[in-house]
């Protein structure tokens, strides 16, 4: 740390704002352990629209299969295909997912409350990828969404969050510092956003030849921002030297409690014949939210130099926290492209989707994801659905679901497990239900 930066921090501090290293380290350990408990207790994987139980049960392989209200969410062009048009109302849909990229429910049961040996600590660290421990959560709820012929109307509430913790942090908590060792928080980030989306979509055929049909579609969404929190700057470094510990760091985040904006979706679908359909869709191809209510910036700074065992009990770490109002700021929703193919028949449907995030954000990854799903109707009223997905910064996961169809009424449910059919392999939790009337 330079003399200028240290002096700048010191000028902002008073005796009452300083904290002891021992207190700080204890707080960090408790925080990390709490995060570990939360993550390992509740994680799994999901792809596709969270509020569509049929989509979740088929692992999100849905862009070339979605019809009715689901077409508005996944590919508006499907509203223009003759066999995909539906008139109906989705009374409500609800889906929730929280996932991590490292720990399973089995890991949680194995290590919680246990006295960790050196081998246990190494096993825990080996589960964490080099890029760090990532936690992602998403909740979607829709009420009274509807479609009529080529038109769709969808109301959805969305909450999404991404947190990434540097692997070095866990190395410090489990093994402490070694001589000439460096702990770096670079690579850690946090982002959370919640909003309500009111969307209108339309699909129309542009070419027909026998059973072949090409349709284009688009959707526009009015966005009402509820809240946002994102870390815009995070740097920190702690090193062990012959003269003691040295370290400095800072974090800057911005928050707001309201805003307005818009987003656009586009898609194209080609029905090759009565069985096969291919499609491509880009959600949030253009989006903008202006956060203009209670916009604030929050910051935290800390610094210490040549800390040793002799002065660890002194007020040796200097820190400062601040919050101040700022001008309104804008963000965009992550754009996601999906390419899919589906085969439909009277009793068996299957689909394959390739999902590619075009920008990173809460609830989305720029890593590609492959989704495969199947649906079987052994009897007219009750479907059996399953799927598998991998990639997108998440682990391999299997999905399952079913439901009931009675005349025009439907009720669907879905859940997702981990890399095996046992829930103990799950790296999270993913559930969805949806119900409505469709003609």
N, C-alpha and C positions, 0 to 999 in steps of 0.2 A: 504494500500500500504506500502511495506517495505521501509526503508530508502535507501537501496541499489537501488531498482528499481526506486524510485523517483529521486535519484541523477543521475541515468543513463539517465533518460528523461531530467532532467534539463541541463545536460552537453551538450545535443544535440541542445538546444534551444538558440535562440537569442531573444532580445526584439522584433524584427520585426516579429518573427514567432508566438508570443503569440496572443491569441484572447480573447475577452471578453466573459463572460458567456452569456450575453444578446444577443450578436450577434450570438453566436453558437446556442442557443435555438431557435432564430428566424429562422435561416437557416434550422434547423432540422424540425421545424413546416412547413415551406414552402415546403420542400422536401416531407414530408409525405403527405401533402394535395395534392401536384401535383401527387404523386403516386396514391392516392385515386381517384382523378379525372380520371386519365388514366385508371385505372383498372375498375372502375364502369362504365365508358363510353363504354368499348369495350369487356367485357368478355363473354365466353360461354364454351362449352365442345366439344371435338372431340376425336374419337378413330380411330385407323387404319391409313393407309397411307394417308397423307394429299393431295397428288397430284392425287389421284384416286377419282373422283367425285362419282362414283358408290359406292365405299367403304364408303365414308363419309355419303352419303345419307342413307346407311343401317347401320349406327352407328358403322362401323368397323367390323361387323359380316361377315367376308369375307374369312377366311383362307381355308374353305372347298368349297368355291364357286368361287374363283378367277380363271380366265383363261387368256391365252395370256400374254400380258405385265404385267397385274396385278398379275398373278401367280408368275412371277419373283420377285415381291416385297413381296408378302404375304406368299406364300408357293411354292417353286420351284418344289416340288414333283408333283404338279398338271400338270406340263408340260409333265409328263410321262403318264397321263391318256388319253385314246383315245378320250373321249368326251370333254376334256378341252384344247386340242392342238389347237392353232390358229396361223395363219400367218398374220402379219400385222404390222403397224407402228402407234405408238402414236405420233401425231405431236407435241402436248404439253399438259402438265397438270400443274395446279397451285392450291395450297391450302394454306390457312392461318388460323391460330387459335391463339387466345389469351384468356386465361381463368383465373378465380380466384376462390377461395373456399369460398367466403364470401358474396360479394355484387352483387346485380342484377341491371339492368338498372332502374327498378322501385325505388330502394334505391337511386340511383344517382339523379333521377329527384326529389325525395322527399326532400333530404337534401341539395342539391346544392343551395347556396345563402340564405338558411334559417338560422334564429337565433336559434341555438341549445339549447333546454331546457335540464334539467337534465334527463328527460325521453328519449329524443332523443339520448343523449350520451350513455345511458345504452342500448338502442336498437342497436346502431351502434356496441358497444362492444360485445353485445350478438351474433352478426352475425359472429364474428371472432372466429374460433376454438382455443382451448387451445394451439395447436402447432403453431399458428400464421397465418398471412395472406400470402397465397401463390399465386404467379402470375407465370403462365407458358405460353410461347409463342412458336409457331413453324410455320415455313414456308417451303414448299417444292415446287420445280419447276423441271419439267422434259421436255426434248426436244429430239425428234427423237429417242425414244426408240422403240425397235422392237423385234418380236419373229418370229422364223421359225421352225415349227415342234416342236422338243423337246428342242430347244435352245432359250435363251432369252438374250437380251442386253438392259440394262437400264442405262441412264445417269440422275442423280438427283442432284440438289443443295439443301442443307439443312441448315437451321438456327434454332437453338433451344436455349431457355433460361428458367431458373428457378430462381425465387427470393422468399425468405421466410423472412418475417419481424416479429419479436417477438411481441406478443400481448401486452407486457409491454410497448412497444414504443407508441402504440396508447392510452394506459391508461394514459401515461404521457402527450401526446398532448391534450387529451380531458379533463382530470380531474386534471392535475398537480400532484405534490408530496404531500403525506400526511405524518404526523410524523411517524417515525419508518417504513417507506415504502421503498421497494427496487425495483429498475428498472433493469432488467437483459436482455441483448441482446442475451444470449445463445439460440440457436435454429434458429437464423437468418443465412441465407446463400445466396450465389449468384453464378450462373454459366451460362455461355453463350458460345456457340460454333457454328461455321459455317464451312462447308466443301462441296466439290463436290465428289460424288461417281460415279464411272464407274464400272458397275457390269455385270458379265457373269454368267448365270445360266443354269442348265441342269436337266432334269427329265427323268427317264426311268422306264418302268414297270419291276417288278421282279417276279410277279406271276399273272396268269390269270386262271380263271375257269368260263366259261360261261360269265355272265355279271359282275362277280366279278373281280376286278383288284387291285393289290397293286403296288404302285409306290414309289420310293425314289428320292429325288432331293437334289441338293446343289448349292450354289452360292458363288462366290468369288468377292470381291469388292476392287478396287483400290481407296484409299481415298487421296484427295488432301486438306489438311487443309488450310482454309482461315484465321481464327482468333479464338482465345480462350481467355476467361477471367474467372477465378475462384478464389473465396475466399478460401484460404487454412487454415486460422486461424482467428477466430473472438471471442473476449472476451470483455465484458464490464459490469460494475456494478456501479450504482449510488444509494446511500442510504441517507436517511434523519435522522440525529441524533440531539440530544439536542444541540450540539455545532455548527451545521450547516450541509452543504452538503459535502459528500465525494464521490469520484469517480475515476475510472481509467479504461483504456481499450486499446485495440490494435486490429488492423486488418492487415492481410497480404494477398495479392493477387498476382497471377502470370498471365502474359499475353504473347501472342506470335502472330505473324502475318503471319505464314506459317508453313507448315509441310507436311509429307507424311505418309501413313500407309496402312493398309489392314483390311478387315473384312470378315467373313465367315457366311453363312446362311445354315441351313439344314432343311429338312422336310420329312414327310411321309404322303401319302394319300391312303385311302382304299375306293374304290367304292364298296359298298355293293351290289348294283343292279343298275338298270337304274334310280332310283329315289334318293337314299340316298348315301352320301359320308361323311366320317369322315377324319379329318386330324390333324396333329400336326406339328408345325414349331417353330424353334428357330432362330430369327434374331440376328446377331452379337454374335453368340455363342463364337467366338474368334475374337478379334479386337485389333488394336494397332495403335496409331498415335504418331509419333515422332515430337514434335514441336521444330524446330531448327532454326527458323528465328525470330530475334528480341525478343528473350526470355528475359523477365524482371520480377523482383520482385518489388512490391510496398507495402509500409507500412505506417501506421498511428498510432500514439500513443498520448494519452492525460492523464492528471492527475490533480486533484485538491483535496484540503483537508480543512475542516472546513470553507467552504465558507458560508458567512452570508449575510443578506440584507445590512449590512454596507460596505462590500467589493465587492459587485456584480459588481460595475462599474469599478473595477480595472482590470488590466491584470492578472486575477487570475487563469484562466485555461491555463496550459502549454501544448503545442502540438508540434508534429513534423511529417513531412511527408518526405518520401524518395522514390527514384526509383533507381534501379541498375540492370545492366545486369547479367544474370545467365546462367548456362549451359542449354543445351536443356533438355527438360523433355518430358515424355510420358503420354498419357491418353488412355482410352478405351471407346468405345461407349457402352451404356447400353444394356445388353442382355435382350431380351423379348421372353417368350414362349407363344404360342397361341395354344389352343386346340379347335377344332370346329366341328360342324356337320351341314350339309346342305341338303335340299330336293329340287330337281329340277323337274319342269314339263313344259309343253308347255306354260302355261300362268301365273303360280305362282311359285316363288322361295322364300324359307325362310332359314334363317341360325341363328345359335347361336354360339358365341365364348366366351371362357374363356381366358382372357389375364392376364399373370402373369409376372411382371418385375422381373428379376433375379438379377438386380443391379440398383441402383438409379443413375440418371444422368439427364442432361438437356433434357426435353421432355419425360421422363419416370419415373414411380413410381414403388416401390416394392409392393404396395398394389394391390390386384387382382381386375380385372374389368370384368363385365359381359355385353355382347353386344348382342342385338337381332335385326335382320333386316328382311325385307320382300320386295319383288318386284312383281308387278302385271302388266301384259301386256293386258290392256283392248282392245287395237288395236295393230296391228303388229309393228307400227312405234314408238309408244310413251309409255314408261314405267312410272309407278308410284311407287316410292320407299319411304320407311319410316323405322325408327328404333328407338331404345331406348337403352341407355347405363347408367351404374351406377357403382360407385366404382373407384378404381385407384386414390384416393385422390381428386376426382372431384365430382361434384354434378350430380344428375339425369338430363338427357337431352334427348330431342326428336330431331330426324333428319328427313329431307324431301329432296326429289329431283326428278328429271325427266330428260328428254332429248329427243333426236330424233334419229332414225335409218333409214337411207335411203340407201338401198342396202348395200354396204360395209362401208359407212361412218357413223360415230356416233359422237354425241355431247352430253355430260352429264353435269349436274350442281347439286349442293347440298348446303344446308344450315342447320344449327343446331340452335334450340331454347333452352329455359331453361326448368324448371320443369313443366311448363304448355305450352299450345300451343300459348300463347302470348309471343311476344318478350320481354315484360317488365320483365319476369321471367328469362331472359337469364343472365348468369354470364360471358358473353363474346361474342365473335364473331368468327364464323367458316364458311368459304365459300370455295367452290372448283369448278373448271371447268376442263374438259378434253375432248380432241377431237382427232380423228384419223381415220384410215382405218383398218378394220379387216375382214379377209376372213374366 
